[in-house]
Amino acid sequence: MASLTITDVHKRYGQGPQAHAALQGVSLAVAHGEFIALLGPSGSGKTSLLRAIAGLEDIDAGRIEIAGEPQSTAGFTRPPERRGISVVFQNHALWPHLSVFDNVAFPLREQGRPAATELRERVERALAEVGLQSLGQRHPGELSGGQKQRVALARAMVGAPRVILFDEPLASLDLELRWDMLRQIARLRERGITMVYVTHNQEEALALADRVAVLAQGRLQQLARPEQLVREPATAMVARFVGGGNLLPARVRERVGERLLRVEVGGHALLARCARPPAGAEVMISVAQTAIGLGPCAEGQVLPARLQYLFYQGHDSLAEVELADGASLQLRLPAGHGARVGDALPLHLRDAWILPETPR
């Protein structure tokens, strides 16, 4: 049995012609102990879906179940406190007048359990797991942003919830604190708790999740493991948003293998993988930034290009090149590459994927 099941969920805000469809028939199942990231740009529906799972939003149609028990249907919403869930918010949501210990103990006391001795043991254990065992008597105003987020994480764990929901918990943290929280959340995965994590940050989603659900305009675009999203996007939106994917129009020349075709791009022959041979000759291929290199390669996989823009980013550089037919590609160049704007560059495409659909 799935830990969390979402079936054909719809949610609209407003009435009449000005109504906004936040969720349009979203369905997915999350296994027990699985970590799912809800990834998408602003307005994609990811936060509306999280709030519906939490019971903070009603749904207009569909069904949400936790451990097989109905939580939301049209006309019925089980209260959040009766769902067996915890939520970690971006803004921490700590009580400023309570100590760290009392903030973490709050959900246990609200449930009327357990006895005082066990409560103390569970709170101290949760604080130790996030490295705050010595700060139990401090108040939120005495903590850094990263420490506040760890208190929120300890509070989410202490009640042994069936599902933990994360609402962009790292968005307000600087780079060093973000990495610290990523480690904390990665350790939490080892406890086998089902987790749903909302973010617009592709790196967070790909680094943490077992599977990533990509949403756009209230619809589920693709649900897949991180490596599949990057290498085999289902739609043009997924290719662009997840992998910084380059999209190029191509024409099928011949079938080379069961899932391998030779295609023509700008007058040059390339090999491209596919889920199934396309019906027509005109296709769109996706090439991830990390799948493009420079220099000699296998015959038939070279695209001549000219370097147009170069942005140094420390460990590497983001480059934009122009092909002979005027199309643009973005790729990553390693430190010390030596290329300059205006240089002619031979591009080596290590991998290309034929989109199953035409881009919208």
N, C-alpha and C positions, 0 to 999 in steps of 0.2 A: 504494500500500500504506500502511495506517495505521501510524504509529510505535508505537502501543500499542493493543492490542485486548484487551478484557475481555469474556468470553462466559459468561453464566449462572453467575456465581460464587456459591458458597454457603460460609459459614463458621459453625460452631457452636462455642461454648465450653461444656465440661462434658458430662455424660452424663445420660440419663434425663429425668424430668419437670422437673428443675432446669436443663436445658440452655438456653443463651441463643443464639438465632439472630442473629448479628451481621450477616451478609450473606445476603440471600434472593433469589438469581437476578439479580444485578446484571450488566448488559451495557452497554458503551459503547466507542466507538472514538475514538481521539485522533489527529488528523492530524499529520504531520511539521511541527514548528515551532509547533504550537498550544499555547496556554496554557489549561488546564482547571482550574477551581476545584472542589473537592469541599466543598460547603457543607451544614451541617446542625447541629442542636442536639447536646448531649451524648448519647451512646448511639445516634446515628443510623447508625453503621457507617462513617463517613468515615475514621477512623484505621485501623480494621481493613482497609479496602480499600487504603489507602496502604501499610500494612505487608505486605499480600499482594503488591502490585506490587513492593515492594522485596525480597521473598524472606525477610522476617523472620517471616512467618506462613505455615503450610501452608493450603491450601484443601481443603474436603471434596468439592467438585464444581465443574465448570466448567473454564475455561481462560484463562490469561493469556499473551499473546504480545508480544514487543518486536521490531519490524522483521520480523515473520513467523516468529520463532523461538519455540518453546514455552519458557516460563519456569516455569509452574506448572500442574499438573493434579492430579487426585485421585491421591495416592500418589507424586507427583514434584514436587520443589521445587529449582530451580537455585539454587545459593548466591548471596547478594547480590553478592559480589565478581566474579562471572562474568556479571552481567547488563548491564554497561555503563551503570550508573546512578550518580547521586550523591544524597545526602539531606542537606537542611539541617534540623536539628532545632531545636525551640524553645529548648533549653538549651545550644545552641552545640556541645556535645560536642567541645571542644578538649582536647588533651593539655596539662595544666598545666606539665609539665617541659620541654616543647618550645617553641622560639621561634615567633613568628608565621610566619617563613619555613619552618621545619621542619614546622609544622602543615599549611601549604598544600602542601608538597612530599610529605607522607606518602602520599597515594594513588599518586603517580607512583613512589615508591621501592618501595611494596608490589608494584607491577606489574613491577618490575625495569627500568623505562625512565623517561626516555631517558638519553642520556649526560649527564655532569655539566654541560657548558656549556649544552645545550638545556634541561635541567631548571631551571637558574638563570634562563634567559631566560623560560621559561613561568611560573615562580612570580612573577618580578618583574612580568611583564605582567598576571597575574591580580591581584596586589596593587595595581597602578596603576589597574586598571579599577574597583576599589572605593575608591580614594583612600587607600590605606594603604602606598604605596611607601616611605615614610620610617620605617615601624614594623616592618620585618622582623625586627629583632634583639630586639624586646621579647617578653615572655612574657605569656600570657593574664591573669595576675594584675595586670598593669600597664595593662590596657585597660578602657575603659568597656563597658557592655552593648552599645551600638550598634556599637562597634569590634569586639567579639567576634563579633557576628552577621555583620559584613562579612568577617571572617576566614573564617568558616564558608562564606560565599557564594563567596569566592575559591577555597577548597578544593574546593567543588562544581564550579566551572568549569574548574579547571586540567587535569583529565583528559579534557576534551572528551567528556563522557558523551552517550549517546543520549537519556537522559531525566534531568531533575532533579526530585526530589520535595521538596516543602516541607511540613514538619509544624508548622503554626501558628508560623512563625518570628517573628512580631511580637507574640505574645501577652504577652510579659514586658517589652516596651519601653514607655516613656512616649510621649506624643503626638508630641513633636518628633522623637524617634528613629524612631518608626514612619513618619513622613512621609519621613524620610531613607532608610529601608530600602525604602519603596514606590518611591521614585525609582530606587534601585539595581536593584531587581527589574524595573522598567519598562525600564531601559536594557538589562538582560540579555535581554529579549525580542527585541531587535533582532538578536541573534546567531542567531536561528532554531533555538534548542534547544527540544525538546518539554518542557513543564513541567506538573506536576500539583501543585496547591497546596491543602492542607487548611486550612480555617478555619471558625470559627463566626461570624466577623464579616462581616456582609452588605456593609458598605462596601468592605472589602478585596476581596472576591470580585467585586463589580460593577465596581470600579475597574480591576482588573488583568486579568481573564480574557477570553479570546475567547468561551468558553462556560462556563456554570456548571451543574454537576450537583448537584441538591438531593437529599439523602438523608434518610430518616426511617424508623426502625425497621428498618433493614437493607435497605430497598427504594429504588430510584431513583424519585423522584417526578416529576422533569422534568429534561431536558437541553436548554438553550437559551441563546441570546445574552442578555446582561444586560438589555437593554431589553425583550425579549420576556418574561422572567421577571416583570418589574414590571408590564407592561401586559397580559399575557395568561397569567396563572398557570394551570397545568393542574389543580391541586388546591387545596383550602382550606388545606392545610398550607403550600404554596408561597406563596399569597397572604398569609397571616399572617406567615410567617417572613421572607420576602424583602423585601416592600414595605411591611411594617407595614400590610398590606391590611385594609380594612374589609369585612366580609361582611354583606350585607343580603338577607333573603328578598324575592322579587319575584314578580310575576305577569305573564306575557306578555299584552299587549293586541293587538298587531298587528305584522306584518312590514313594515318600512319599506324595506329594501334586502336584498341578498343576505346580508350579514353584519351587518345592523343591525335591531334590534327596538325597539319602544316597549313599555316595561314600567311597571308600577305599583308604587310603593314607598310604603307608608304613606298611600295615597290620592292620591299625586302621580305624574304621568306623567314618565318619564325615558327617554332614549335610551341603549341599551346595545349594544355590539358582541358578536359571538359567532363561534366557529369554524364552527359550523353550527347551523341552527335546532333548538332542543331539541324532544324528543318530546312533553313535557308542558307544561302552562301554568305550573307552579310551578318556579321557578328560584332560584338564588343568584347575586347579583352581587358582584363584587369592585371596590372603589374604592380606589386607592392614596392615601395621605395627601397626596401632592404633586398629586393630581388634583382636590382640593377647594379652592375659593376662596370669597371673600366678595363680596357686592354684586350688582349687576344682571348679567343674562346672558340668553342666548337663552330665549325663552318655552318653558315646559315642562321646564326643567332646574333649577328651584329647589326646595330642601327647607328649610322653616322649622325652626330648631333653637334650643336654649338652651344657652349656655356653662356647663358644669359644673365643669371643671378647667382650669387654665392653668399651664404649667411653662416658665419662662423658660430659654432655652438659649443665650444670647449672640446669635448671628446671627439666630435666630428663636425662636418659642415653640411648644411642643407643646400642643395644645388638645384637650379631649374635650368633645363636645357631645351633647345628648340630643334625639332627634327626637320628634315628637308622639306616636308609637306606643310610645315608651319605648326604642327601639333607640339604641345609642351609636355615635358615629363619632369617629375621631381624625384631626386634620389639622394642618398646619403653618401658622402665622400669621407673616407677615414682621414684622421689627422696626418699631415705631411704629404697630402696628395699632390701638391704642387700645381694644380690647375688654376688658370686665371680666366676671368671673364673675357669672352671672345675666342677662347681656344676651341679648336675642333676636337671632339671627343668621340672615340668609338665606344658605343654602349654594348655591354654584354648582358642580355636578359637571361638570368638563370632560371626563371620560372614565369610562366604566363598562364592565365586562367580565363576561359571563355565564360562570360556571364550567362546564366540560364535565362535571363530576361533582358530586354532592351532597357536602357536607363530612363528614369522618369525625372 
